[in-house]
Amino acid sequence: MTGFQHVLVVDNGERAPESALSAELAGMGYASVTAPFEATDEVLALMPNPVAVVLQLPRHADWAERRRFLDLASRLRKSLSPANVPVIVTGGLSGAATMLQNELGVRPVSAPEC
């Protein structure tokens, strides 16, 4: 792995270049892994110590899809709360990076792995 802290981005698998968070997160000093909704648990099992999980709702999601993401957010918040890992739900690129900065506060954005 790299010396960067990792953020897991979960989406519905449909990725448009203009809504990718990876470039924004890299600019903030984070390495990101983007995974489809269905692979969330498997990716988290392989990802040691993420600093945050961002659930990126599809722009044109219907109520059922929004409910799936909100249910996942609730479950992840419960399971990741002992490690103080924030779970952020966003509707797209705009505002996601700011929300992440607000959640992580003054934590360093990159540090060598020990």
TAZI-V427605 format. One record per residue. N is the residue number from 1. PHI is phi in whole degrees, -180 to 180 (999 if undefined). PSI is psi in degrees with one decimal (NA if undefined). OMEGA is omega in radians with two decimals (* if undefined). Layout:
# TAZI-V427605
n=[N,N]
phi=[PHI,PHI]
psi=[PSI,PSI]
omega=[OMEGA,OMEGA]
This chain:
# TAZI-V427605
n=[1,2,3,4,5,6,7,8,9,10,11,12,13,14,15,16,17,18,19,20,21,22,23,24,25,26,27,28,29,30,31,32,33,34,35,36,37,38,39,40,41,42,43,44,45,46,47,48,49,50,51,52,53,54,55,56,57,58,59,60,61,62,63,64,65,66,67,68,69,70,71,72,73,74,75,76,77,78,79,80,81,82,83,84,85,86,87,88,89,90,91,92,93,94,95,96,97,98,99,100,101,102,103,104,105,106,107,108,109,110,111,112,113,114]
phi=[999,-94,-81,-85,-77,-105,-122,-94,-109,-112,-136,-92,94,-96,-116,-103,-54,-74,-112,-75,-88,-58,-67,-63,-67,-62,-64,-91,95,-108,-92,-126,-123,-106,-132,-72,-45,-65,-100,-53,-64,-65,-68,-62,-66,-94,-102,-74,53,-65,-86,-166,-124,-112,-98,-100,-65,-64,-56,-111,-72,-82,-61,-62,-70,-61,-63,-59,-67,-68,-66,-63,-59,-63,-64,-67,-60,-68,-76,-98,-62,-60,-94,58,-92,-72,-115,-112,-105,-135,-93,159,-67,-65,92,-65,-66,-64,-61,-65,-60,-65,-68,-86,57,-96,-61,-66,-84,-145,-159,-66,-75,-99]
psi=[172.7,176.7,0.9,151.3,147.3,142.3,132.0,126.6,124.8,129.8,-170.1,7.8,-13.3,108.1,121.5,139.6,-35.1,-12.7,11.8,130.2,-14.0,-42.6,-41.7,-44.6,-39.2,-38.8,-24.1,-3.7,16.3,144.4,139.3,151.2,126.1,128.0,149.0,155.1,-48.1,-20.3,6.5,-52.7,-40.3,-41.7,-42.1,-34.2,-28.3,-11.2,103.9,128.2,58.5,148.7,-16.6,159.6,126.7,121.1,114.0,101.2,139.3,146.5,-43.5,41.5,139.1,177.2,-40.2,-42.2,-39.4,-41.4,-40.7,-45.7,-41.2,-36.8,-41.1,-43.0,-43.8,-44.9,-43.2,-38.8,-39.9,-45.8,-28.1,-6.2,-35.5,-28.2,3.8,37.5,116.4,144.4,116.4,129.1,126.2,155.4,4.1,-165.3,-44.2,123.0,-19.2,-43.8,-40.4,-41.7,-40.6,-45.4,-41.3,-40.5,-41.6,-15.9,-125.3,13.4,145.1,142.1,-19.5,144.6,145.6,143.4,142.8,NA]
omega=[-3.12,3.08,-3.14,3.00,-3.01,3.06,3.03,3.06,-3.14,3.09,-3.12,3.12,3.10,-3.03,3.04,-3.11,-3.10,3.13,3.13,3.12,-3.02,-3.14,3.12,3.14,3.11,3.10,3.12,3.12,3.13,2.92,-3.13,3.02,3.11,-3.09,3.05,-3.10,-3.04,-3.09,-3.04,-3.07,3.14,3.14,3.11,3.12,-3.13,-3.04,-3.12,2.98,3.04,3.10,3.11,2.99,3.12,3.07,-3.06,3.13,3.05,-3.11,-3.04,-3.12,3.03,-3.07,-3.11,3.13,3.07,3.14,3.10,-3.13,-3.14,3.07,3.09,3.12,3.14,-3.14,-3.14,3.12,3.11,-3.05,-3.09,-3.10,3.11,3.13,-3.12,3.10,3.12,3.04,-3.03,3.08,-3.13,3.14,-3.13,-3.06,-3.05,3.10,-3.09,-3.13,3.10,3.10,3.14,3.10,3.13,-3.14,-3.05,3.07,-3.02,3.09,3.08,-3.11,3.05,3.13,3.12,3.06,3.13,*]
